[in-house]
Amino acid sequence: MKSFFSNEAFAVMHIRNFRLFMAYRFFMTAATLMQAVIVGWQLYDITKNPFSLGMIGLTEVIPQVSIALFAGHFVDIWDRKKIIFNTSFLLLLGSAILLGSSIDSEATRFLVGTAPIFTTIFLVGLVRGILMPAHTALLGQLVPRELLAKAATWGSTVWQVAAVTGPALGGLMYGFFGIVPAYLLVFSFFLTCVILMFFIKSPGKVVHVTESDDRIFVRIGEGIRYVFKNQVLLGAFSLDMFAVLFGGAVAMLPVFASDILKVGPEGLGILRACPAIGAILMSVVLTFYPPVKNSGRQMLYSVAGFGVCMIVFALSKNFYLSAACLLLSGSFDFVSVVVRSSILQLFTANEMKGRVSSVNSIFVGSSNELGAFESGAAASLMGLVPSVVFGGVMTLIVVGVASGIAPKLRRLSLGNYAEIQ
């Protein structure tokens, strides 16, 4: 057993700061997705309107996109650990708002309606705009360069394990114990995140900037140009952005669970967890056999497979087939996530990672929320099933276009870059 854990695949886990950071990422992801499941079901239960689920995405993406580029600038010049530690308190505050407003759910629904939900979602978007570049940039400081690809794989694996745990716990807690215990569990997870981040030793600032604040736009511009001049970075970010924008069906899962599959909040939690289960299964393979050869082609094939899964899911009326499609979609998506994360780490200088990650958060992170809004709007206009089928078809078209206009991405093999100093 000792020799097994001394395997090269586990080398990065020997770093204490990295282990603490992975624990933090687990509780942060689990709490965020647990909260998303509870909020989604609660909102649809109040409104009975799929468009309201799309509005969750729009409410979250506006503050995220608005602050992301500025956050990336400060992530590159301030202490990244302190940024994450302080910002995490806002998520704790948001979960407290939801908990407090749900103590008497019937009275709260009458008095304030959906206001606490959308207030918290706005806070979550604001925090995500800061934390997404900060997480990526801090990871680049916690491990040596030669272990970055493995660290990215482990980070994605931990995220997916949490993505199973969070939605499943959220759905089960809501279904069996009610909304107050469910939100209380979310609050306790966010509190754990703050405690774990406190014990991570800060690696300090990467650069020391003394210029006045009017330099901020110059530095933001440097980050944007850095991405747009690199075909591999731009191709990887764009591919994921459009695939998630059109191909995601997660925002509509409460409607599928309630009206088509009729499985309740417990079934919703399982459906939300299925993509992560598939990703975890794939992570076992990639931990020992990372996608370092023909990486670009693997990414393109995986995004195409994701699109096919969304089409079949939309047409399914069987819970088990739907769950299987989501599971497979998670496996395909995990390959894409690992390749993109590795590209970001390997193709970006450490002093630029905050700004480049903020651009990535706009490309990829915001596409989740814009995709949720697009799903809600399309479902209202076209109908639920046709809208998801349309999204899957558009994902396949995006893969074809990306393959043609980004040949460097198509020919990419990450193994050729991992050892570059």
N, C-alpha and C positions, 0 to 999 in steps of 0.2 A: 504493500500500500504506500509506503514511504517513497519507493522508487517511482510509483505512478504519479504522485503529486510533485515529484522533482522533474517531471517531464517538462520540456521546453514550453508547452502550451500553458503551464501554470507559473512560469517564471515571473510574470508581472504581478501575480497575487502574493508574492513574497514581500512586496512593498507595502508598509503599514498604512501610509497615507492613501494609497490606491484602494486598499481594502475598506478603509473607513468611507472613502468617497463612493465606492460601489454600494455600501450599505445605505448611505444617504440617498443615492440615486434610486435604490429599490423602494424605500419608504416614500420618497417624493413622487415617484411615478405611480406607485400603488395608490397613494392618497388622492392624487390628481384624477386618475381614471375612475377610482371608486366614487369620488364626488361627481364626476361627469355622468356616470350611470344613474346615480340617485337623482341628480338634477334633471336629467333627460326624462326619466319616468315621471317625476313629480310635475314637471312642466306640461308634459303631454296629458297627464291626468287632470290638470287644471284647465287646459285650453282645448284639448281634443283637436288640435290643428297641427299638421306636420310642418307648416310654414314657421310656426313658433320655434321648432327645433332648429330650423335653418337660421333663425335670428340669433340663436346662441352663438353660432359661428361668427356672424357678422359683429356681434357685440364684443367678442373676444379679439377678433382680428384688427379692429380699428386701433385700439391702444397698443397692440403688439407691433404693428407696422410703424406706427407713429414714433415709437420710442426706440426701435431696434437699432437703427444706425447710430444714434447718439449713445446708446448703451455700449455698442461695439467700440466706440472711441474711448470711453472711460474704462472699459474692461482692459484695454491695452495699456493704460497708463496708471491705473489704480491697482490696489491689492485685490486679486480676483477672489480669494477666499473670503475676504471681508465683504465684498459685494454680495456674494451668494448668501453668507450668514445673515446679513442685515435684510436683504430682500425677502428671504424665506419667511420673515415675520409677517409680511403682507398676506401670504397664503394662509398663515395661521389666523390672521384677522378675518379673512374671507370665510374660512370654515366656521369661525365663531359667529359670524353674522347669520349663516345658514342654520347653525345649531340653535341660536337664540330665537330666530323667527319661526322655527318648526316645533317649538315646545308645545304650543297649542295650535296644531295645523289648521283646524277648521276656523278658529277665530282669526288666525293670521291670514288665511286665504281671503276671508271677507274684508279684513282691514287693509292689507297692503298688497294682496294679489301676488304678482310675479316680481315685484320690485326687488326683494332681497336676492332673488336668483340672478337677475340681470346685473345688479350691483356687484355681486361676487364674481360673475363671469367677466365683467369689465376689469376687476382687480386681477383676476387670473391672467387675462390677456396682457395687462401691463407688466406683470411679473414675468411672464414667459418671454416677453420681448427683451428682458434683462438677463434672465437665467439661461436661455438657450446659448447665446454667445459666451456667457461666463462659464458654463459647464464645459463646453468644448475647449475653451482656452485654458482653463485650469487643468484639465486632463493632460494637455500638452506639456505642462510644467511638472506634473507628478511622476511621470515615467520617462526613461531615456528614449531617444529617437528609435533605436532598434527594436523597441518593444511597443511602439505606437500602434502598429497594425493589430497586434494581439490585444492591446488595451482597448482598441475600438471594438473588437469582437466581443470581449468580455463585457464592455459597457452596453453593447446592444443586447447581449444575452441577459444581463441583469434587468435591463429595461423590459424585455419580453417576459421574464419570470414575474416581474411586478405587474405587467399588463395582463397576466392571467389572474394573479392574486387579487388585484384591486377591483376589477369589474365583478368577479365572482363573489368576493366578500360584500361588495356594495349591493348587488342584487339579492343575495341571500339574507343579509342583515335587514334590508328594506322589506323583503317578502315575509320573513318569519318574525322579526322583532319590531318592525316599524321604523319610521323616519328618524326619530330622535336618537335611538341607539346607533343607527347607521351614520348620521352626521357626527355623533360623539366619537366613533371610531376614526372617522376622517380627521377630526381635530387632533386625536392622540397620535396619529401617524405624522401629521405635520409638526407636532411638538417634538417627536423623535428626530425628525430631520434637523431641526434647529440644534438639538443636543449633539448629534453626530458631527455636524459641521463645526461646532465649537472645538471638538477634539482633534480636528485636522490641523496639522502644523502648516502655517502659511509659507509657501515658497517665495513670497515677496513679489515686488513689482518686476516686470520684465524690462521696462524702459523707464527712464526718469525724464519726464517732459516738463520744461520750464516755460514754454511759450504761453502767451496770453490766450484767452478763450476764443479770440478771432481765428485761431488756428484750427479750431474744431472742424470746420467745414472742409478745410484743406485735407485734414487727416481722414475724414469720412470719404472724401473723393478718392483718396489713395486706395482705400479698401475696395471701393466699387470698381475702380479701374483695374485693380489687381485681379479681380474675378473675371471681368469682361475681356481681359487680354489673354486669359488662359482658357483654351478650348476645352480642356479636360474638366476643370472646375465648372465652367459655365455649362457645359454639356450635361454633367452629372446633376447639377442643381436644377437645371431646366427640365430634365427628364422626370425627376421625382416630383417637381412642382406640378407639371401638367398631368402626370399620372394620378397623383393624389387629388388634384382639383376635379378631375372628371371621373375617376374610377372608384373613389371611396363611397361606401354605402353605410359607414358606421353611424353617421348622424341620423339615418332613417331606421336604425335597428329598433327603437321603441315602437315604431309603427308596424314593422314586420312582426315583432314579437306579440304586439297587442291585437292587430287586426287580421294578419294573414296566417301566422303560425299559431297564434292563440296560446302562448306559453307563459304569460305573466312576467313579473319582474325577475323571478328566479331564472326563467328561461332567457330573459334579456341578459342577465349577468353571465350566463353560460355562452351565449352568442358573442358577447363582447370579449370574452376570454379566449374564444376559439382561435382568432388570428395569432394571439400570443402563444398559444399551445403549439401551433404549427411552427412558429418562429423558434420556440425553444427546441423542438425536435431538430430543426435545421441547424441551430446553434451548436448542438452536440457534434454534428458533422464538421462545421466550419471551425470549431475550436481546435480540432486536430488537423483539419485540411482547409486552411483559410484560402479564400479565392484570390490567390496571388498570380495565377496563370490565366490568361485570357479573361481578365477581370471585367473588361468592358463588355465583351460579348455575354458573359454570365449575367451582368446587370441588365442588358437589353432583353435577353430571353426571360429573365425573372419578372421584369415589369410587364412583358407580354403575357406571361402566365397569370399574373395578377389580374389583368384585364379580362381574360377568359373566365377566371373564377367568379368575377363580379357579374358577368353575363348569366352564368349558370345559376348563381345565387338568386338573382332577380327573378328567374323563371321558376324556381323551386317553390313548392308548397308543402314540402316535407321537412320537418325540423331537423332530422338527421342528415339529409342531403345538404340543407342550408348550412348546418354546422360544419360539415366536411368541406364545403366550398370555402368557408371562412378560414378553416384550419389550413387548407392548401394556400390560400391567398397570403396568410401570414408567413408560410415557409418561403414563398417567392419574394415577398416584400423584405424579409430578413436579409436575403442575399444582397438586394439592392441597397439596403441601409448600411450593411457592413462595408460594401465597396465604396459608397459615397462618404462614409465617415473616415475610412482609410485615406481616400483621396484628399479630403480636407486636411487631415493631419500631416500627410506626407508632402503635399504640394503647397503648403502655406508656412511661411516663416513664423517663428514663435511670437515675434513682436507684432505680427499682423493678424493673429488668429482671432482676436476679439472682433475686429472690423470685418474680416472675411466671414466669420461665423454669423455675424449680424446680417450680412447679405444673404447667407444661406438660410437664416431663420425667416427672412422675408420670402425667399423662393419656396422653401419647403415647409417651414413651420406655419406660415400664414395660409398656405394652400390647404391645410387641414380645415381651418375655420372657413375660408372662402369656399372650399369644397362642400362644407356643411351647409352654407348658405345657398350654394348652387343646387345642392341636392333638394333642399326644402323648396326653393323656387321652382325647380324643374318638376318636382313631384306635384306641386300645386297646378302647374300649367299642363303637363303631359300625362300625369298619373304616376303613381309610385313605381310600378314595375317598368313601364317604358323609360322612365327617367334613369333608372339604374342600368338598364340595358344600353341606353344611349351612352352613358358614362363609360361602360366597359369597351364599347366599340371605339370611342374617342381615345381611350388609352392605347389601343392597338395602333391607331393611326399615329399617335404621338411617338410610339416606339419606331415606327417606320421612318418618320421624318427625322428623328434624332440620329438614327443609324446612318442616314444619308448626309446630314449637314455637320456631323461631328465625327469624322473618321479617326481622329486621335483617340477619342473615347472608345470607339469600337475596337481599336487595335491595342488598347491599354492592357499591360500586365503589371500589376502592382509590385511583383517581386523584383522588377528592374529598378525600383525607386527606393525600396525600404532601407537599403544600406548607404544611400547617398548622404553625405554629411553636409 
